[in-house]
Structure formats: structure tokens, C-alpha cells
Amino acid sequence: MARRTLVGLVAGAALVAGCGSTTQNTASVLPEPKSAVQVSTQRRHTCVLVATSSVECFGLNEAGRLGDGTSRNRDTPSQVVFPDGVSITALSTGLADHTCAIDSEKSLWCWGLNAFGQLGTFDLTSRIVAAKVRGLDVQVSAVVTAEQLTCALDSAGVVWCWGNNNNFTLGQPTDRTAGVNKPGSVVPIQVPGLEPVTLLRAGGNHLCAIEASGMVKCWGDNKFGQLGIGNADQTVEPRPTVDLGGRVLDLALGQSHSCALLEGGRVRCWGANQHDQLGFQSELIPGEVPFVSAPAADVALGAPAVAITAGRYFVCATLEDASLRCWGKIRGDDDESNVVTVDEDRSVPVAIDGASGVRNADGGSRHVCWISVVGPLVCAGNDDLGQVGDGPGDVGTLTARVVIGYGA
């Protein structure tokens, strides 16, 4: 199947304009392109909030993570099943095997893997269609997902979490979850130690929040210093970070690294750096993961950033000119027999080919998607299971590829 890049779209439009009646008749029956409001890239799948307040997903469908009522992988968008009358306004962000969505009533719905009760359904049964979260009697303003974990920010600035608690991602000790025999909770519980929160972000097994005062606090896994507290000690409750270098406007969390967007468009990162995801190279020692527990310098972007997003081992920044620059490891596989050798770790941010007019970019495991101001929904990176959404999966490229149904 021919790949639809942004360049290809422009060329195709020119051909239609210059041909005779046969081409014009064909063009007249093409469906109207859908309009994307938000894109949420997860581990090996992608979900999109459509302007019609519905949700579509594509990629790996193990444990029902596409929510379309099947277990079939999809290389083009497939609609998530909600009860009649449910209107969706926002999607979760994070690196997970499940997805959640906020409806117009500020209630929460989740689908996909539920091994630790992260769907909030009071059980450990995965869902292939959207299920309403129970025990959360608040109005939800934002939701994030991590490995076997979900956290929601309510309208009062309180954070609630449920699911896995192996690294105190719930912000407190808990009993072992029945059926799992590991710490956790199938019921939403309030995270202690936080003043009213205005922004919440999740990584692989750690979370960070910006309080109304501007203070940044993080909790969860800290074996690589990803909490930014100046050491790699494990904590229980949220802890304030060290001085990150200025007023923090946004945060982006990867598997074991974290980044902050600072006033003035500067970006600083800390945590694990085995793939240069902090924006500089570290000396690699066999069997060890290099890390820093506090940011030391700005990432060399060459221009101010207006937004950031993190994938599993990479980070991308949207610059003032609406271009996209990324660093770290975007494509490839941990299995050395299946490494995409064309893509090496990048300590210097590289421009993604065809990424212009970028807004609302979101990084997944090894791919990144964004909405272009000129219309299309676009992805780049690994496409082994169709998570780029432009047809049958392949090794993927770092070139912008338009998701089927969302082209101009």
C-alpha cells in the first residue's frame, strides 16, 4: 500500500486540480477528512479524540487496548465503543497498555489491560470496550496513565490514583491487591502530600505534578534519579524537586527520565540517559544505566520550545516555528537481534522530516504523533503493529506519515 506522507498529499492535490472529468468524479466521492482534537500515543497503540467527541484507536490490540470490542490489531483507526450518549472531551496521556477518557459530565472511562485494577472497575478483568471508572465521585479535569496505573486530577486540584503500587506510585504504602499479590489498589485513593495541583504528568513508573504555587513534586520509581530530588533514593510520598533552573511551565516524563519546559522556552532533563534522552551523551559502562538526579544544562534546541512530550526513551520539543525536534531513541527494539540500525541514539535534537505546523504532539513507546495546523493527523517512528495508522505496519521511518482518514 502506498504511504501517504505530507509531500504526497500536496502532490496528489495538484494532480486532482490538473486532470479531467474522470479524476474530478473520483475526488467528489472521497469521504470528508476527519478532524482530530487530541492524539494520545501509548506503548504500541495510538488513540485520537475526534471533533465529533468520539474516539478512534489503532495499533496493538492485546487485552482490548483499542476499545473497539475486538482483540484484532488495527493499522487504521477503529472506533472505541462507548454507551450511547457518551460524549468525550479529553484523553489520557502516558505510557501504558490501557487508555482512559473524560466525558462531558467530567466522568472517567477506561479500557484495555487491567492486571492491577488500573481501569478502576473494582476487578482485574481487562475490557475490550470502554468501562466507567467506579468509586471516583469527583469531577475529573485531567487523567494520566502509567504501567498498570491510572491517576486523575479533579477540579479541586486533588490527585487520585489506582492500580499498581510497586514503587509507591500511589504515594503511600498499600496492602497487596487480591489476585495479584503485589501492592496496589483497585479503588481510587487520594495521593497525600500535595497542595492543589494544576498539572499532572506520568512516566513509566513515576509521576510529577505542578502545584498552584509553582512547586514541582514527584513520586514513584527513582532508581535512576528520575524524580529530580537530587538523589536516587526511593521515596513514598511526593517530594519537591531540586531547583530545575527556572519557572516550570510543563513537564514530560518517559520510562525513567523526566524533562521540564522552563520559562523562556528552555528545556532541561534528568534521570536515565542510556539512550541520550537527556540531550547529552553519557559514558556507557556495560551492565549499568548512566543517570543524573538533577538537571545540569539546557538541551541544545537552537530555538525556544513552546511544548514538550516524552516517549519511552526519547523527548520531542515543539519549537516556536511549529517544527518538531527530537532526541534519544525513537525507533528500534531492546532485542539486539532486531535493532533498527538506521536510527542511532541521538544526543543532539534532530528535526523530524515533514513535521511542520505542529501542535499537540504526544510521544509513545517508539513513535510520536501530532496534529498539524494544516489539517492532517500525522505520526512518525516504529510502525510494526500499525500504531502509525497509515496502513499495514512496517519498520517505520522518522518521516511524517498521515493517518488514514485524517488527511487534507
C-alpha positions in Angstrom: 0.0 0.0 0.0 1.3 3.5 -0.9 2.4 5.5 2.1 0.8 8.9 2.4 3.3 11.5 3.5 2.7 15.2 3.7 4.6 15.7 0.5 2.5 13.0 -1.2 -0.7 14.8 -0.1 0.4 18.1 -1.7 1.3 16.3 -4.9 -2.0 14.4 -5.0 -3.9 17.6 -4.6 -2.1 19.1 -7.6 -2.9 16.1 -9.8 -6.6 16.3 -9.0 -6.6 20.0 -9.8 -4.9 19.4 -13.2 -6.8 16.4 -14.5 -10.0 15.9 -16.4 -13.6 14.8 -15.5 -12.8 11.2 -14.5 -10.4 12.3 -11.7 -12.9 15.0 -10.7 -15.7 12.5 -10.3 -13.5 10.2 -8.3 -12.5 13.0 -6.0 -16.1 14.0 -5.5 -16.9 10.8 -3.7 -14.0 10.8 -1.3 -15.1 11.0 2.3 -14.6 14.2 4.2 -11.4 14.0 6.3 -12.0 13.7 10.0 -10.7 16.4 12.3 -8.5 15.4 15.3 -8.7 17.3 18.6 -6.2 15.4 20.6 -3.8 12.4 20.0 -2.7 10.1 22.7 0.2 7.7 21.9 0.7 4.8 24.3 3.1 1.9 24.3 2.3 0.3 20.9 -1.1 1.9 20.1 -2.5 5.3 19.4 -5.8 6.9 20.2 -7.4 10.0 18.8 -10.1 12.3 20.1 -12.2 13.2 17.0 -14.1 16.5 16.7 -17.3 14.6 16.9 -16.5 13.8 20.5 -15.8 10.1 19.7 -12.5 8.2 20.0 -10.6 6.1 17.5 -7.6 3.9 18.2 -5.1 1.8 16.1 -2.1 -0.4 16.6 -1.7 -3.4 19.0 -5.0 -4.6 20.4 -3.7 -7.1 23.1 -6.1 -7.1 26.1 -8.5 -4.8 24.2 -6.4 -1.7 24.4 -8.1 -0.3 21.2 -11.5 -0.5 22.9 -13.3 -1.4 19.7 -14.9 -4.6 21.0 -12.3 -6.9 19.4 -8.8 -8.3 20.0 -7.7 -7.6 16.4 -4.7 -5.4 15.8 -5.6 -2.4 13.5 -3.4 -0.5 11.1 -6.0 2.1 10.5 -8.3 3.9 13.0 -11.1 1.9 14.6 -13.8 3.4 16.8 -13.9 2.9 20.6 -17.2 1.5 21.9 -18.9 3.7 24.5 -22.5 3.5 25.7 -24.9 5.6 23.6 -24.9 9.3 24.5 -21.4 9.4 25.9 -19.5 12.5 24.6 -15.7 12.5 25.1 -13.8 15.7 25.8 -10.2 14.6 26.6 -7.9 11.5 26.5 -5.3 10.3 28.9 -1.6 10.8 28.3 1.2 8.4 29.3 3.0 5.2 28.5 0.6 2.4 29.2 -1.3 -0.7 27.9 -4.6 1.0 28.6 -6.3 4.3 27.8 -8.8 6.5 29.6 -11.1 9.3 28.5 -13.0 12.1 30.2 -16.6 12.7 29.1 -18.7 15.8 29.0 -20.0 15.1 32.5 -16.4 15.0 33.9 -16.7 11.3 34.5 -13.9 8.8 33.5 -13.9 5.8 31.2 -11.0 3.3 30.7 -10.3 0.2 28.5 -7.5 -2.2 27.9 -5.2 -4.2 30.2 -6.4 -4.4 33.8 -3.9 -6.7 35.5 -3.6 -4.5 38.6 -7.1 -2.9 38.6 -5.8 0.2 36.7 -9.2 0.5 34.9 -10.9 1.4 38.1 -13.6 -1.2 37.7 -13.0 -2.9 41.1 -11.7 -6.0 39.5 -8.8 -7.4 37.4 -10.7 -8.1 34.2 -9.4 -6.4 31.0 -12.0 -4.6 28.9 -12.3 -4.5 25.1 -14.8 -1.7 25.3 -14.9 1.5 27.4 -15.9 0.9 31.1 -16.8 3.6 33.5 -14.4 4.1 36.5 -16.1 3.4 39.8 -15.5 5.0 43.2 -14.4 8.3 41.8 -17.1 10.7 43.0 -15.4 13.9 41.7 -15.3 15.9 38.5 -12.2 14.9 36.6 -10.2 17.6 34.8 -7.2 15.5 33.6 -6.1 11.9 33.5 -2.7 10.2 33.0 -1.8 6.5 32.6 1.4 4.7 33.5 2.4 1.0 33.7 -0.6 -0.7 35.4 -1.6 2.6 36.9 -4.1 5.4 36.4 -4.2 8.8 38.1 -6.8 11.5 37.8 -6.7 15.2 38.7 -10.1 16.6 39.9 -11.5 20.1 39.6 -10.3 20.9 43.2 -6.7 20.1 42.3 -6.7 16.7 44.2 -4.8 13.7 42.6 -6.4 10.3 42.8 -4.6 7.1 41.8 -5.4 3.3 41.5 -3.6 0.2 40.2 0.0 -0.8 40.7 1.9 0.5 43.7 5.2 -1.4 43.4 7.2 1.8 43.5 4.8 3.8 45.7 3.2 5.2 42.6 0.1 5.7 44.8 2.1 8.0 47.0 1.7 5.8 50.1 2.1 2.2 51.3 -0.8 -0.2 50.5 -1.8 -3.7 51.1 -1.3 -6.4 48.4 -4.1 -6.5 45.8 -6.1 -9.7 46.0 -5.3 -11.8 42.9 -2.1 -10.1 42.2 -0.1 -10.5 45.5 1.6 -7.2 44.9 1.0 -3.7 46.4 -1.8 -1.8 44.8 -5.4 -0.7 44.9 -8.4 -1.3 42.6 -10.1 1.6 44.3 -9.1 5.2 43.6 -7.2 6.7 46.6 -6.1 10.2 47.2 -2.3 10.9 46.9 -1.1 12.6 50.0 1.4 15.4 50.4 0.2 17.6 47.6 -1.2 21.1 47.7 -3.7 21.9 44.9 -2.3 20.7 41.6 -2.6 22.4 38.3 -0.7 20.0 36.1 -0.2 16.2 36.3 2.2 14.0 34.2 3.1 10.3 34.3 6.1 8.3 33.0 6.8 4.6 33.1 6.6 4.2 36.9 6.8 7.7 38.2 4.7 10.8 38.3 5.2 14.6 38.7 2.8 17.4 39.5 3.0 21.2 39.4 1.2 22.8 42.4 -0.6 26.1 42.3 2.3 27.7 44.0 4.6 26.6 41.1 6.4 23.9 43.1 7.1 20.7 41.3 6.7 17.4 43.3 7.4 13.9 42.1 6.9 10.4 43.4 7.2 6.7 42.4 10.2 4.9 41.0 13.5 6.7 41.5 16.2 4.1 40.8 17.7 6.4 38.1 17.1 9.8 39.8 14.0 10.5 37.6 12.2 12.2 40.5 14.7 15.1 40.3 15.2 15.2 44.1 19.0 15.2 43.9 19.5 11.5 44.6 18.3 8.1 43.6 16.7 7.2 47.0 13.2 5.6 46.9 10.5 7.8 48.4 7.0 7.1 49.5 5.1 10.4 49.4 5.6 13.1 46.7 8.8 15.0 47.2 9.8 18.5 46.0 12.3 18.5 43.2 15.6 20.4 43.3 15.7 23.8 41.6 15.1 22.9 37.9 16.6 26.2 36.6 13.6 28.5 36.4 9.8 28.6 36.5 8.4 25.3 35.2 5.6 25.6 32.5 5.2 22.0 31.6 6.7 18.5 32.3 7.3 15.5 30.1 8.1 12.0 31.6 9.5 9.0 29.8 10.2 5.5 31.1 12.8 6.5 33.6 13.6 10.1 32.7 11.9 13.5 33.1 12.1 16.9 31.4 10.8 20.4 32.2 9.8 23.2 29.9 11.0 26.4 31.6 10.1 30.0 31.1 11.8 31.4 28.1 11.4 28.1 26.1 14.4 26.3 27.7 14.3 22.5 28.3 16.2 20.6 31.0 16.1 16.8 31.6 17.2 14.3 34.3 17.1 10.6 35.1 18.3 7.7 33.0 20.5 8.5 29.9 21.4 5.2 28.3 19.9 6.4 25.0 21.0 10.1 25.3 17.4 11.0 26.1 18.6 13.8 28.4 20.1 15.7 25.4 23.7 14.8 26.1 25.9 11.8 25.9 27.0 9.8 28.9 29.8 7.3 29.3 28.3 3.8 28.9 29.5 1.1 31.3 28.4 -2.5 30.5 25.6 -3.6 32.8 24.9 -0.1 34.1 22.5 2.7 33.2 24.0 6.2 33.4 21.8 8.7 35.1 21.7 12.1 36.8 19.4 13.0 39.6 19.2 16.7 38.8 19.3 18.7 35.6 22.6 20.4 34.8 22.2 22.3 31.5 19.7 23.2 28.8 19.1 20.9 25.9 20.6 22.5 22.8 17.5 23.1 20.8 18.7 26.2 18.8 15.4 28.0 19.4 12.8 28.4 22.2 10.4 25.5 22.8 6.7 26.0 23.3 5.7 22.4 24.2 7.4 19.1 25.1 6.5 15.4 25.1 8.4 12.3 26.1 8.3 8.8 24.8 9.8 5.7 26.3 13.4 6.6 25.6 13.1 9.9 23.8 11.9 13.5 24.1 10.4 15.8 21.5 10.0 19.6 21.6 7.8 21.8 19.5 9.6 25.0 18.7 8.3 28.5 18.2 8.2 27.9 14.4 5.9 24.9 15.0 8.6 22.4 13.9 9.4 19.3 15.9 12.9 18.3 17.2 13.5 15.0 19.0 16.4 13.4 20.8 17.1 10.0 22.4 16.0 6.6 20.9 12.7 6.9 19.0 12.9 3.7 16.9 14.4 0.3 17.4 14.0 -2.6 19.8 15.8 -3.6 23.0 16.4 -7.1 21.5 19.8 -6.6 19.8 18.8 -9.0 17.0 16.0 -6.6 16.0 17.6 -3.2 16.3 16.7 -0.7 13.6 20.3 0.2 12.9 19.4 3.2 10.7 18.4 5.0 13.9 21.1 5.5 16.5 20.7 7.2 19.8 20.6 11.0 19.3 22.0 13.4 21.9 21.6 16.3 19.6 17.9 17.1 18.7 17.0 16.3 15.1 14.2 17.7 13.1 11.5 15.2 12.1 11.2 15.2 8.3 7.8 16.7 7.2 6.9 18.0 10.7 5.6 21.5 10.3 2.7 23.4 11.8 2.9 21.0 14.8 0.6 21.2 17.7 -0.5 18.7 20.4 2.4 16.3 19.9 2.5 13.2 22.0 5.2 10.6 22.4 4.6 6.8 22.7 6.9 3.9 23.2 8.8 4.3 19.9 6.6 6.6 17.9 5.3 10.2 18.0 2.1 11.7 16.7 0.9 15.2 16.3 -1.9 17.3 14.9 -0.8 19.7 12.1 -2.4 23.1 11.8 -2.9 22.5 8.1 -5.3 19.6 8.9 -3.8 16.1 9.0 -3.2 13.9 11.9 0.5 12.8 11.5 2.8 10.1 13.0 6.4 9.0 12.7 8.5 6.2 14.1 8.0 2.5 14.7 5.0 1.0 12.9 5.5 -2.7 13.5 1.9 -3.1 14.7 0.1 -0.3 12.8 0.5 2.3 15.6 1.3 5.0 12.9 -2.2 4.4 11.4 -1.4 4.7 7.7 -2.0 1.1 6.6 -0.1 -2.2 7.0 2.6 -1.9 9.6 6.3 -1.9 8.7 9.6 -0.9 10.3 8.6 2.7 10.3 10.5 5.9 9.4 11.2 9.3 11.0 9.2 10.9 8.3 5.7 12.4 8.8 3.0 10.0 7.7 -0.6 10.9 7.6 -3.1 8.7 9.5 -5.7 7.3 7.2 -9.0 9.2 7.3 -7.4 12.4 8.6 -5.6 13.7 5.5 -6.2 17.1 3.9 
